[in-house]
Amino acid sequence: MAQKLNVGIIGAGYAGMAAAVELAARGIPVTVFESARQPGGRARGVLHQDTQLDNGQHLLLGCYHDTLRLIGQVGGNIERDFLRLPLQLDLHNHLTLQAPCLPAPLHLLMALLRAEGLSFNERLRAMRFMLAMRLRHFRIAQDTSVSELLAQYGQPPALIEKLWEPLCIAALNTPIAQASAQVLLNVLRDAFSRRRADSDMLLPRIDFTQLFPKRAVDFIERHHGSIHFSCRVESLQPAPEGIALHTSENVHTFTHIICATSPTAAAKLLRPLPELAGVVAKIDALQTQPIYTVYLQYPAQTALPHAMIGLHQSTSQWLFDKGKISGQPGLIASVISAEGAHQQLTHDELCMKVIAELRKQFGIVELPHWYQVIAEKRATFCCAPNLHRPGQSTPLPGLFLAGDYTAGDYPATLEAAVRSGITCARTIMSKS
């Protein structure tokens, strides 16, 4: 079977490389086409002022089993490559939540019961909500917004502001009034209800290109696959032997093709194919949400109280001390997820606001040596209720879609991207 298959993959991000690794590991020839000069897609390393950054400060959860498995498969070492933090949330001066060493879900319930910054009533309400969702197997009859679900279960405004809203925005990159309650429940189910380690937060010590995509390139080449960088795919066309893929220089024919680009690029590539009009319509209907990451290089002695710490009702939502995480002393990353007033600011104005917040909250009076804003204005799809996301299989035989925007339980996360690529690969193998 393996000798008959020949798979082309468009895009060397996490979704495309996950598919390529799955196929290559089983001896199936793969050829990856990437328009950029490096792999990684929307989770990639960038260099600024001789300092290695990421295009956004991502983290993984312990429940991201497929992503962690593939990182290990291509040569990574999870305990070496990540700073692992057992469940702990610190909203500076407003909420401290830390899970004891107990089995799930007792660890979360005890963390909520002992949370500092919440009233006794708020702690009980949070516990009752999680217990009610567990009894329902984290399923609701009709999807609704997160804010509506929380109101139905009597969650007080202060509890929502300190706990549920930050969790929702961090997980779904969508404001709670617009966010899908069912998708948030899917994340809560996997992170908090099965194994204690599933709720661990894993902060990469190396950049996201090195973490998986670069290793995946080496793995694929060792398994007789090939990667073409700076190679843009211009069109696709059904062919008697499969699907023809056109670049500016050549035409390649594959038995199967996996389109693992961004949704915008996928829609552009698929639009000329009449049988894919319905798929393109679903992609076009997706709204987007931004993520801004502000990097500030302070003097080396500058540090935050924790590797990761949140701010309440501030422009900065989560702060990451890269000295504690990745051995980059004085480097702080401020992450601002989802839409908001910050989008109206210039990059300089936004940096000044973040600098002022660091001064006020932590007494950091020194000015940074430099700062850099990385604005991903279409970072993820808006994870709205009852969203009809395109599936991995398409009406065109042999053509598949991979990406964090395709159908699945999760919002636009690395795990969603990886799972979509794995689904494509396994579907190809099962049908051939």
Buried (B, 14 or more C-beta within 10 A) or exposed (E): EEEEBBBBBBBBBBBBBBBBBBBBBBEBBBBBBBBBEBBBBBBBBBEEEEBBBBBBBBBBBBBBBBBBEBBEBBEBEBEEBBBEBBBBBBBBEBBBBBBEEEEBBEBBBBBBEBBEBBEEEBBEBBBBBBEEBBEEEBEBEEBBBBBEBBEEEEBBEBBBBBBBBBBBBBBBBBBBEBBBBBBBBBBBBBBBBBBBEBBBBBBBBBBBBBBBBBBBBEBBEEBEBEBBBEBBBEBBEBEEEBBBBEBEEEEBBBBBBBBBBBBBBBBBBBBEBEEBEEBBEBBEEBEBBBBBBBBBBBEEEBBBEBBBBBBBEBBBBBBBBBBBBBEBBBBBBBBBBBBBEBEEBEBEEBBEBBBEBBEEBBEBEEEBEEBBBBBBEBBBBBBBBEBEBBBBBBEBEBBBBBBBBBBBBBBBBBBBBBBBBBBBBBBBBEEB
